[in-house]
Amino acid sequence: MPQNVPVSQEAAGAPHPGGVDEEEFRAAMARLAAGVVLVTAHDPEDGPRGEDVGMTATSFLSVSLEPPLVLVSVRQDSRMDELLERQPLWAVSVLAEGQRPIAGRFSMRGRVSDRLLFQDMPRTRGTVSGALLVDGALATVECRTEQRVDAGDHTLVIGRVLATSLPAGAEGGPLAYFRGRYRRLA
């Protein structure tokens, strides 16, 4: 019978005093397949007409049916974390397998301004949240923040679902992330 053996041990049978190191943790979590979403919000304070902000995420899930709640995890001190601290309305587009380029452009480090990233992307503005929704997404969810929870180097943002849509014309399966790469489900 196989046994689960800790990957990191300081001495036989003794786990690392602070838990596993970052690389070991990343390697273990990379084996968990996750759906890919684009989280968006409109920043009314940025410029004369405001600016739209987007972030690719794989840590998005349903929390409750009554009331309808979802959760997204955002890196602390990121632009999205700062914006969602003062802007309660936001949206999520569940990306289809053919939308890999969208996921990639919003996950780049040191990327260009969000305004340029949205420029040639087919999109619609959410009627409830005012956030941009990706055309062709498998589903869209518009939310209002109910709670923020500090969790290590991330903030868990819990949102009440205000509106959903299942856009016509969304094709294929979901875009998935597994072992450090975007994947298609077989």
C-alpha positions in Angstrom: 0.0 0.0 0.0 1.5 3.4 -1.0 2.2 5.9 1.7 2.2 9.7 1.6 5.7 10.8 2.5 6.5 14.4 3.1 8.7 15.9 0.4 10.5 18.2 2.8 12.1 16.9 6.0 14.7 18.5 8.1 15.5 15.2 9.8 13.8 11.8 9.4 10.2 12.2 10.5 10.5 15.9 11.3 8.9 18.5 9.0 10.7 21.7 8.1 10.1 24.1 11.1 8.4 26.8 8.9 6.6 24.4 6.6 7.7 23.5 3.1 9.8 25.9 1.1 8.3 28.0 -1.7 9.5 25.8 -4.6 8.2 22.6 -2.9 4.8 24.3 -2.3 4.7 25.5 -6.0 5.5 22.1 -7.3 2.7 20.4 -5.2 0.1 23.1 -6.1 1.1 22.9 -9.8 -0.5 19.4 -9.9 -3.9 20.9 -9.1 -5.7 21.8 -12.3 -7.6 25.1 -12.1 -9.9 27.1 -14.3 -8.6 30.4 -15.6 -10.6 33.6 -15.3 -10.0 37.3 -16.0 -10.9 39.5 -13.0 -11.8 43.1 -14.0 -12.8 46.3 -12.3 -13.2 49.9 -13.3 -11.1 52.5 -11.5 -13.1 55.7 -11.6 -10.3 57.7 -9.9 -7.7 57.0 -12.6 -7.9 59.7 -15.3 -10.8 61.8 -16.5 -12.9 58.8 -17.5 -11.3 56.3 -15.2 -9.4 53.2 -16.3 -10.2 49.5 -16.5 -7.9 47.0 -14.7 -7.6 43.3 -15.4 -5.9 40.3 -13.8 -5.7 36.6 -14.7 -6.5 34.3 -11.8 -6.7 30.6 -11.2 -7.8 31.0 -7.5 -11.5 31.6 -8.1 -14.3 29.5 -6.6 -17.9 29.4 -5.5 -18.4 29.9 -1.8 -22.1 29.8 -1.2 -25.4 29.4 -3.0 -27.5 31.3 -0.3 -26.5 34.0 -0.6 -24.6 33.6 -3.9 -20.9 34.2 -3.0 -17.6 33.7 -4.9 -14.0 34.2 -3.8 -11.0 35.3 -5.7 -7.4 35.5 -4.4 -5.3 38.5 -5.4 -1.7 39.2 -4.6 -1.3 41.8 -1.8 0.0 45.2 -2.9 -0.9 44.4 -6.5 -2.9 47.0 -8.5 -6.0 44.8 -8.4 -5.7 44.4 -4.6 -5.4 48.2 -4.1 -8.3 48.8 -6.5 -10.6 46.3 -4.9 -9.9 47.7 -1.5 -11.7 50.9 -2.5 -13.9 49.8 -5.4 -16.5 47.3 -4.3 -17.7 46.3 -7.8 -15.8 43.9 -10.0 -16.4 41.1 -12.5 -15.1 37.7 -13.6 -15.0 36.2 -17.1 -14.6 32.5 -17.2 -12.2 32.0 -20.1 -12.7 29.5 -22.9 -9.9 27.3 -24.2 -9.5 29.6 -27.2 -8.8 32.6 -25.0 -5.3 31.6 -23.9 -3.8 34.9 -25.4 -6.1 37.0 -23.2 -5.0 35.0 -20.1 -1.4 35.4 -21.1 -1.5 39.1 -21.6 -3.1 39.9 -18.2 -0.7 37.6 -16.3 2.6 39.1 -17.6 4.9 40.7 -15.0 6.1 44.2 -15.9 3.3 44.5 -18.5 2.2 47.6 -20.3 -0.8 49.6 -19.1 -4.1 47.8 -18.8 -5.6 50.3 -21.3 -3.4 48.9 -24.0 -4.2 45.3 -23.0 -7.9 45.9 -23.3 -7.6 47.9 -26.5 -8.1 45.2 -29.2 -9.9 42.7 -27.0 -13.6 42.0 -27.8 -15.5 43.1 -24.6 -18.6 44.5 -23.1 -19.1 46.6 -20.1 -21.1 45.0 -17.3 -24.4 46.7 -16.6 -24.2 46.1 -12.9 -20.5 46.3 -12.0 -19.3 48.7 -14.8 -16.3 46.3 -15.2 -15.3 44.9 -18.6 -16.5 41.4 -19.5 -14.7 39.3 -22.1 -16.8 38.5 -25.2 -16.9 34.8 -25.9 -16.2 33.9 -22.3 -18.0 30.7 -21.1 -19.7 32.7 -18.3 -19.5 36.1 -16.6 -20.1 37.0 -13.0 -20.6 40.5 -11.7 -19.9 41.0 -8.0 -19.8 43.4 -5.0 -17.2 42.8 -2.3 -18.7 41.5 0.9 -15.5 40.7 2.8 -11.7 40.9 2.4 -9.5 38.4 4.3 -5.7 38.8 4.6 -4.1 35.4 3.9 -0.3 35.4 3.8 0.9 37.3 0.7 -2.7 37.4 -0.8 -6.0 38.9 -0.1 -9.1 36.7 -0.4 -11.9 38.8 -1.8 -15.4 37.4 -1.2 -18.0 38.9 -3.5 -21.8 38.7 -3.6 -22.9 37.7 -7.1 -25.1 40.4 -8.5 -25.5 39.2 -12.1 -24.4 36.3 -14.2 -24.5 35.5 -17.9 -23.9 32.6 -20.1 -23.0 34.4 -23.4 -24.2 32.9 -26.6 -21.4 32.0 -29.0 -19.0 30.8 -26.2 -17.4 27.8 -27.7 -15.2 24.9 -26.6 -14.3 23.9 -23.1 -12.7 25.9 -20.3 -9.2 27.2 -20.3 -7.3 25.2 -17.6 -4.0 25.7 -15.9 -1.9 22.7 -14.9 1.8 22.2 -14.1 2.6 25.8 -14.9 1.0 25.9 -18.4 -2.4 26.7 -19.9 -4.1 23.5 -21.1 -7.2 22.3 -22.9 -9.3 19.6 -21.3 -9.3 16.4 -23.3 
